[in-house]
């Protein structure tokens, strides 16, 4: 018995969703673990030249870009197959929509895909209206292209805003015959491409938005710790202008890493609003951690600038070597904070206690450093410079222990608003269970209460 095209496409999409879930949750971790084991066993037997070339290619290749290209290509093929199976005239539209709908998360795909769907319908409707009133003419082409771009910008499609006038002009190319049928087919093809993009998007990042936010924040904390460690080693043994220039450039590059963390946290915030699996309560600690690291970036930038000025400015007070252990202790604290963010099997209580011990040690080193500087150094300029660096370290410690008053400035408000889906569903379930128990037999209620 032949199956209908709709059944074939539906079954294919369900199969794609199951395969994507298995690849992300089961196959990918197992493949990565097996790959590491094989690489560890084979590496000693590889020639040095082969290892050097492989390492160079591994460092130059952007793995996120490779995954995006591969997933987008597969999504385009699947969308084309589905559109052809359904005998839609807009098979190319389905492929384009699938490519544009592939993002780091399914939520981002749904959000941008929905905007693109609305923009496509608006563009097609506007094109049909202009076609009926003015017919094909330079004026109608200019009006459709301009108004289509405006609609795309209003919908915040970004680079995808060009798809609105492109779809509208495609209607004119198709001609006036069968225009209404073409509208519905293009809308259906666009929606089909969005569905395919949503299904395959989790394969791009390989992580949930919550995991990605923690990963970005942990990486930022690790980079702060590495820079502080280098600054501490340089202050202890001495450094020159070239090295100070590199440190200052690295501290400013942390702003780009901070921007990536901002994007990850904002994506988590939007996803948690509609997610069934990510409670909105898990977002608040992530935002707090982001504020801590945001302040940490500013403080380490201030320390790097102070050390650069000390090396680059003539007759500027130098950084005393006594400040080295203090910077090293701050580096250890940020490194512990990074491990607290990334290790999924970590004990939060034990790791938090470990971080607190490191912060206590940081305060002790700070006290000893301040005592040494006051008793061993008489130059007022050096004392002022050292005091500035110590103040920055104090602010880092206050941020890490989350006691700094500045963290509350600009923090997210948790006032009343539209509840998230993850909060509504448990409340509805609890209300339903209470209603069912109330309508049950009193003896049953008593037995449940006694048990």
C-alpha positions as CSV (number, residue, x, y, z in Angstrom):
1,X,0.0,0.0,0.0
2,X,1.6,3.3,-1.1
3,X,2.2,5.8,1.6
4,X,1.1,9.4,1.3
5,X,3.8,12.1,0.8
6,X,2.8,13.8,4.1
7,X,3.3,10.5,6.0
8,X,6.7,10.0,4.4
9,X,7.9,13.5,5.2
10,X,6.5,13.3,8.8
11,X,8.2,10.0,9.4
12,X,11.5,11.3,8.0
13,X,11.5,14.4,10.2
14,X,10.7,12.3,13.3
15,X,13.6,10.0,12.4
16,X,15.9,13.1,11.9
17,X,14.9,14.4,15.4
18,X,15.6,11.0,17.0
19,X,19.0,10.7,15.3
20,X,19.9,14.3,16.2
21,X,19.1,13.7,19.8
22,X,21.1,10.4,19.9
23,X,24.0,12.0,18.2
24,X,24.2,14.9,20.6
25,X,23.5,13.0,23.9
26,X,25.0,9.6,23.3
27,X,27.1,9.2,20.1
28,X,29.0,12.5,20.4
29,X,30.4,12.0,23.9
30,X,31.2,8.3,23.2
31,X,32.9,9.2,19.9
32,X,34.9,12.0,21.6
33,X,36.1,9.7,24.4
34,X,37.0,6.9,21.9
35,X,38.8,9.4,19.7
36,X,40.9,10.6,22.7
37,X,41.8,7.1,23.6
38,X,42.9,6.2,20.1
39,X,44.8,9.4,19.7
40,X,46.7,8.9,23.0
41,X,47.7,5.4,21.8
42,X,48.7,6.4,18.3
43,X,50.4,9.7,19.0
44,X,53.8,8.1,20.3
45,X,54.1,6.2,17.0
46,X,53.5,9.2,14.7
47,X,56.4,11.0,13.1
48,X,57.2,14.5,14.6
49,X,56.4,16.2,11.2
50,X,52.9,14.6,11.1
51,X,52.2,15.6,14.7
52,X,53.3,19.1,13.9
53,X,51.1,19.5,10.8
54,X,48.1,17.9,12.6
55,X,48.5,20.3,15.5
56,X,48.8,23.3,13.2
57,X,45.6,22.3,11.3
58,X,43.8,21.6,14.6
59,X,44.7,25.1,15.9
60,X,43.7,26.9,12.7
61,X,40.4,25.2,12.0
62,X,37.3,26.7,13.7
63,X,35.4,23.6,14.8
64,X,32.2,25.6,15.3
65,X,32.3,26.9,11.7
66,X,32.9,23.3,10.4
67,X,30.0,22.0,12.3
68,X,27.8,24.8,11.1
69,X,28.7,24.3,7.5
70,X,28.1,20.5,7.7
71,X,24.8,20.8,9.5
72,X,23.6,23.6,7.2
73,X,24.4,21.5,4.1
74,X,22.6,18.4,5.5
75,X,19.6,20.6,6.5
76,X,19.4,22.0,3.0
77,X,19.4,18.5,1.5
78,X,16.7,17.3,3.8
79,X,14.5,20.3,3.3
80,X,14.9,19.9,-0.5
81,X,13.9,16.2,-0.3
82,X,10.9,17.0,1.9
83,X,9.7,19.8,-0.4
84,X,10.1,17.6,-3.5
85,X,8.3,14.8,-1.8
86,X,5.4,17.1,-1.0
87,X,5.5,18.4,-4.6
88,X,6.0,22.0,-3.4
89,X,7.0,24.5,-6.0
90,X,9.3,26.3,-3.5
91,X,11.8,23.5,-2.9
92,X,14.7,26.0,-3.2
93,X,12.9,28.3,-0.7
94,X,12.8,25.3,1.7
95,X,16.5,24.8,1.4
96,X,17.3,28.5,1.9
97,X,15.0,28.7,4.9
98,X,16.7,25.6,6.4
99,X,20.2,27.0,6.0
100,X,19.1,30.4,7.5
101,X,17.4,28.6,10.4
102,X,20.4,26.6,11.6
103,X,21.6,28.2,14.8
104,X,23.4,27.2,18.0
105,X,20.0,26.3,19.7
106,X,16.6,25.2,18.7
107,X,15.1,28.2,20.5
108,X,17.1,30.6,18.3
109,X,16.0,28.7,15.2
110,X,12.3,29.0,16.2
111,X,12.6,32.7,17.0
112,X,14.4,33.7,13.8
113,X,12.5,31.2,11.7
114,X,9.2,32.6,12.9
115,X,10.2,36.1,12.1
116,X,11.4,35.0,8.6
117,X,8.1,33.2,8.1
118,X,6.2,36.4,8.9
119,X,8.5,38.4,6.7
120,X,8.0,36.0,3.8
121,X,4.2,36.1,4.1
122,X,4.3,39.9,4.3
123,X,6.6,40.2,1.3
124,X,4.6,37.8,-0.8
125,X,1.3,39.5,0.1
126,X,2.8,42.9,-0.6
127,X,4.1,41.7,-4.0
128,X,0.7,40.3,-5.0
129,X,-1.0,43.6,-4.1
130,X,1.5,45.7,-6.0
131,X,1.3,43.3,-9.0
132,X,-2.5,43.6,-9.1
133,X,-2.4,47.4,-8.9
134,X,0.6,48.5,-10.9
135,X,1.7,45.4,-12.8
136,X,5.4,44.8,-13.6
137,X,7.2,48.1,-13.8
138,X,10.4,49.8,-12.4
139,X,8.2,51.6,-9.8
140,X,6.7,48.3,-8.6
141,X,10.1,46.6,-8.4
142,X,11.5,49.5,-6.4
143,X,8.5,49.6,-4.1
144,X,8.6,45.9,-3.4
145,X,12.4,45.8,-2.8
146,X,12.4,48.8,-0.5
147,X,9.3,47.9,1.5
148,X,10.5,44.3,1.8
149,X,13.8,45.4,3.4
150,X,11.9,47.7,5.7
151,X,9.7,44.8,6.9
152,X,12.8,42.6,7.4
153,X,14.5,45.3,9.5
154,X,11.3,45.8,11.6
155,X,11.2,42.1,12.3
156,X,14.9,42.3,13.3
157,X,16.0,39.6,10.8
158,X,19.5,41.0,10.6
159,X,21.3,39.6,7.5
160,X,18.2,37.5,6.8
161,X,16.1,40.7,6.0
162,X,17.1,40.4,2.4
163,X,15.0,37.2,2.1
164,X,11.8,39.3,2.3
165,X,12.3,41.4,-0.9
166,X,13.9,38.3,-2.6
167,X,10.8,36.3,-2.0
168,X,8.6,39.1,-3.1
169,X,10.5,39.6,-6.4
170,X,10.4,35.8,-6.9
171,X,6.6,36.1,-7.0
172,X,6.9,38.7,-9.8
173,X,9.2,36.4,-11.7
174,X,6.7,33.6,-11.5
175,X,4.1,35.8,-13.1
176,X,0.5,36.4,-12.2
177,X,-0.8,32.9,-13.1
178,X,-1.4,30.8,-10.0
179,X,-0.3,33.5,-7.6
180,X,-2.5,32.5,-4.7
181,X,-1.3,28.9,-5.0
182,X,2.3,30.1,-5.1
183,X,1.8,32.1,-1.9
184,X,0.7,29.1,0.0
185,X,3.4,26.8,-1.4
186,X,6.2,29.3,-0.6
187,X,4.8,29.7,2.9
188,X,4.7,26.0,3.3
189,X,8.2,25.5,2.0
190,X,9.5,28.3,4.3
191,X,7.9,26.6,7.3
192,X,9.2,23.2,6.3
193,X,12.8,24.6,6.1
194,X,12.3,26.2,9.6
195,X,11.3,22.8,11.0
196,X,14.3,21.1,9.5
197,X,16.6,23.8,10.9
198,X,15.1,23.5,14.4
199,X,15.6,19.8,14.4
200,X,19.2,19.9,13.3
201,X,20.3,23.0,15.2
202,X,21.3,21.2,18.4
203,X,24.1,19.4,16.4
204,X,25.8,22.8,15.7
205,X,26.8,23.5,19.2
206,X,26.6,20.1,20.8
207,X,25.5,21.7,24.1
208,X,22.4,23.1,25.6
209,X,22.2,26.9,26.2
210,X,22.8,26.3,29.9
211,X,25.9,24.2,29.2
212,X,27.1,26.8,26.7
213,X,26.7,29.7,29.1
214,X,28.6,27.9,31.8
215,X,31.3,26.9,29.3
216,X,31.8,30.5,28.1
217,X,31.9,31.9,31.6
218,X,34.4,29.2,32.7
219,X,36.6,30.0,29.7
220,X,36.5,33.7,30.6
221,X,37.4,32.9,34.2
222,X,40.3,30.7,33.0
223,X,41.6,33.4,30.7
224,X,41.5,35.9,33.6
225,X,43.4,33.4,35.8
226,X,46.1,32.8,33.1
227,X,46.7,36.5,32.6
228,X,46.9,37.2,36.3
229,X,49.4,34.3,36.7
230,X,51.6,35.8,33.9
231,X,51.3,39.3,35.5
232,X,52.3,37.9,38.9
233,X,55.3,36.0,37.4
234,X,56.4,39.1,35.5
235,X,56.1,41.3,38.6
236,X,58.2,38.8,40.6
237,X,61.1,38.4,38.2
238,X,60.9,41.6,36.3
239,X,59.6,42.5,32.8
240,X,60.1,44.8,29.9
241,X,57.9,47.0,27.7
242,X,57.3,44.4,25.1
243,X,56.0,41.9,27.6
244,X,53.8,44.5,29.2
245,X,52.4,45.4,25.8
246,X,51.4,41.8,25.2
247,X,49.7,41.6,28.6
248,X,47.8,44.8,27.9
249,X,46.7,43.5,24.5
250,X,45.5,40.2,26.1
251,X,43.6,42.1,28.8
252,X,41.8,44.1,26.1
253,X,41.1,41.0,24.1
254,X,39.1,39.7,27.1
255,X,36.4,42.2,26.1
256,X,35.7,40.0,23.0
257,X,35.5,36.9,25.2
258,X,33.2,38.8,27.5
259,X,31.0,39.6,24.5
260,X,30.7,35.9,23.6
261,X,29.7,35.2,27.2
262,X,27.0,38.0,26.9
263,X,25.6,36.4,23.8
264,X,25.5,32.9,25.5
265,X,23.8,34.3,28.7
266,X,21.2,36.2,26.7
267,X,20.4,33.2,24.6
268,X,20.0,31.1,27.8
269,X,17.7,33.8,29.1
270,X,15.5,33.7,26.0
271,X,15.5,29.9,25.9
272,X,14.6,29.5,29.5
273,X,11.5,31.6,29.1
274,X,9.9,29.0,26.9
275,X,11.8,25.8,27.8
276,X,10.2,22.8,29.6
277,X,13.5,21.5,30.8
278,X,15.4,24.6,31.9
279,X,13.9,26.2,35.0
280,X,14.1,30.0,35.0
281,X,15.6,29.7,38.6
282,X,18.8,28.3,37.1
283,X,19.3,31.5,35.0
284,X,19.7,33.8,38.0
285,X,23.0,32.3,39.3
286,X,24.4,32.4,35.7
287,X,23.6,36.1,35.5
288,X,25.3,36.7,38.9
289,X,28.4,34.8,37.7
290,X,28.5,36.9,34.6
291,X,28.4,40.1,36.7
292,X,31.3,38.8,38.8
293,X,33.5,38.1,35.7
294,X,32.5,41.3,34.0
295,X,33.9,43.2,37.0
296,X,36.9,40.8,37.0
297,X,37.7,41.8,33.3
298,X,37.7,45.5,34.3
299,X,39.9,44.9,37.2
300,X,42.5,42.8,35.4
301,X,42.5,45.4,32.6
302,X,43.3,48.1,35.2
303,X,46.2,46.0,36.6
304,X,47.6,45.3,33.2
305,X,47.4,49.0,32.3
306,X,49.2,50.0,35.5
307,X,52.0,47.5,34.8
308,X,52.3,48.7,31.2
309,X,52.5,52.4,32.3
310,X,55.2,51.4,34.8
311,X,57.3,49.9,32.0
312,X,56.5,52.2,29.1
313,X,56.5,55.7,30.8
314,X,59.9,57.3,31.6
315,X,60.4,58.2,35.2
316,X,57.3,56.3,36.1
317,X,57.3,54.3,39.4
318,X,58.1,50.6,38.9
319,X,56.0,47.7,40.1
320,X,57.7,46.1,43.2
321,X,58.4,42.4,43.1
322,X,56.4,42.0,46.3
323,X,53.2,42.3,44.3
324,X,53.9,39.0,42.4
325,X,52.6,36.6,45.0
326,X,49.4,38.6,45.4
327,X,48.6,38.4,41.7
328,X,49.5,34.7,41.7
329,X,47.0,34.1,44.6
330,X,44.3,36.0,42.6
331,X,45.1,33.8,39.6
332,X,44.5,30.6,41.7
333,X,41.2,31.9,42.9
334,X,39.9,32.6,39.4
335,X,41.2,29.2,38.2
336,X,39.2,27.5,41.1
337,X,36.1,29.6,40.1
338,X,36.5,28.3,36.5
339,X,36.6,24.7,37.6
340,X,33.5,25.3,39.7
341,X,31.7,26.4,36.5
342,X,32.7,23.6,34.2
343,X,32.9,20.3,36.2
344,X,29.5,18.7,36.0
345,X,30.4,16.0,38.6
346,X,31.8,18.6,41.1
347,X,30.4,18.9,44.5
348,X,29.1,22.5,44.7
349,X,29.5,22.7,48.5
350,X,33.0,21.3,48.6
351,X,34.2,23.3,45.6
352,X,32.6,26.5,47.1
353,X,34.5,25.8,50.3
354,X,37.7,25.3,48.3
355,X,37.2,28.7,46.6
356,X,36.5,30.3,50.0
357,X,39.8,28.8,51.3
358,X,41.6,30.3,48.4
359,X,40.0,33.7,49.0
360,X,41.0,33.5,52.6
361,X,44.6,32.8,51.4
362,X,44.3,35.7,49.0
363,X,43.4,38.0,51.9
364,X,46.4,36.7,53.9
365,X,48.8,37.3,51.1
366,X,47.3,40.7,50.6
367,X,48.0,41.5,54.3
368,X,51.6,40.3,54.0
369,X,52.2,42.1,50.8
370,X,50.9,45.4,52.2
371,X,53.1,45.0,55.3
372,X,56.2,44.3,53.2
373,X,55.5,47.3,50.9
374,X,55.0,49.6,53.8
375,X,58.1,48.5,55.7
376,X,60.5,48.0,52.7
377,X,59.6,50.8,50.3
378,X,59.8,54.5,50.9
379,X,59.2,55.8,47.4
380,X,55.7,57.5,47.4
381,X,55.1,56.9,43.7
382,X,55.7,53.1,44.1
383,X,53.4,53.1,47.2
384,X,50.6,54.8,45.2
385,X,51.0,52.4,42.3
386,X,51.1,49.3,44.6
387,X,48.0,50.6,46.5
388,X,46.2,50.9,43.2
389,X,47.0,47.3,42.2
390,X,46.0,46.0,45.7
391,X,42.7,47.9,45.4
392,X,42.0,46.1,42.2
393,X,42.8,42.7,43.8
394,X,40.5,43.6,46.7
395,X,37.7,44.3,44.3
396,X,38.4,40.9,42.5
397,X,38.2,39.1,45.9
398,X,35.0,40.9,46.8
399,X,33.4,40.0,43.4
400,X,34.4,36.3,43.7
401,X,32.9,36.0,47.2
402,X,29.9,38.0,45.8
403,X,30.0,40.5,48.6
404,X,30.9,43.5,46.6
405,X,28.1,46.1,46.7
406,X,28.9,47.1,43.0
407,X,27.5,43.7,41.8
408,X,24.0,44.9,42.7
409,X,24.3,47.9,40.4
410,X,22.6,47.2,37.1
411,X,21.6,43.7,38.2
412,X,18.5,42.1,36.7
413,X,15.2,42.8,38.4
414,X,13.2,39.8,39.5
415,X,9.9,41.6,39.9
416,X,6.5,40.3,38.7
417,X,6.3,39.4,35.0
418,X,5.0,36.8,32.7
419,X,6.0,33.4,34.2
420,X,8.2,31.1,32.3
421,X,6.8,27.8,30.8
422,X,9.0,25.8,33.1
423,X,7.3,27.5,36.1
424,X,3.7,27.3,34.7
425,X,3.8,23.6,33.8
426,X,4.6,22.3,37.4
427,X,2.0,24.7,38.9
428,X,-0.7,23.5,36.5
429,X,0.3,19.9,37.2
430,X,0.1,20.5,41.0
431,X,-3.3,22.2,40.6
432,X,-4.6,19.3,38.5
433,X,-3.5,16.7,41.0
434,X,-5.1,18.6,43.9
435,X,-8.3,18.8,41.9
436,X,-8.3,15.1,41.1
437,X,-7.6,14.2,44.8
438,X,-10.4,16.5,45.9
439,X,-12.9,14.8,43.7
440,X,-11.8,11.3,44.8
441,X,-13.5,9.1,47.4
442,X,-12.9,10.4,50.9
443,X,-11.7,6.9,52.0
444,X,-9.1,7.0,49.2
445,X,-8.0,10.4,50.4
446,X,-7.6,9.2,54.0
447,X,-5.6,6.1,52.9
448,X,-3.3,8.3,50.8
449,X,-2.8,10.7,53.7
450,X,-2.1,7.9,56.2
451,X,0.4,6.3,53.7
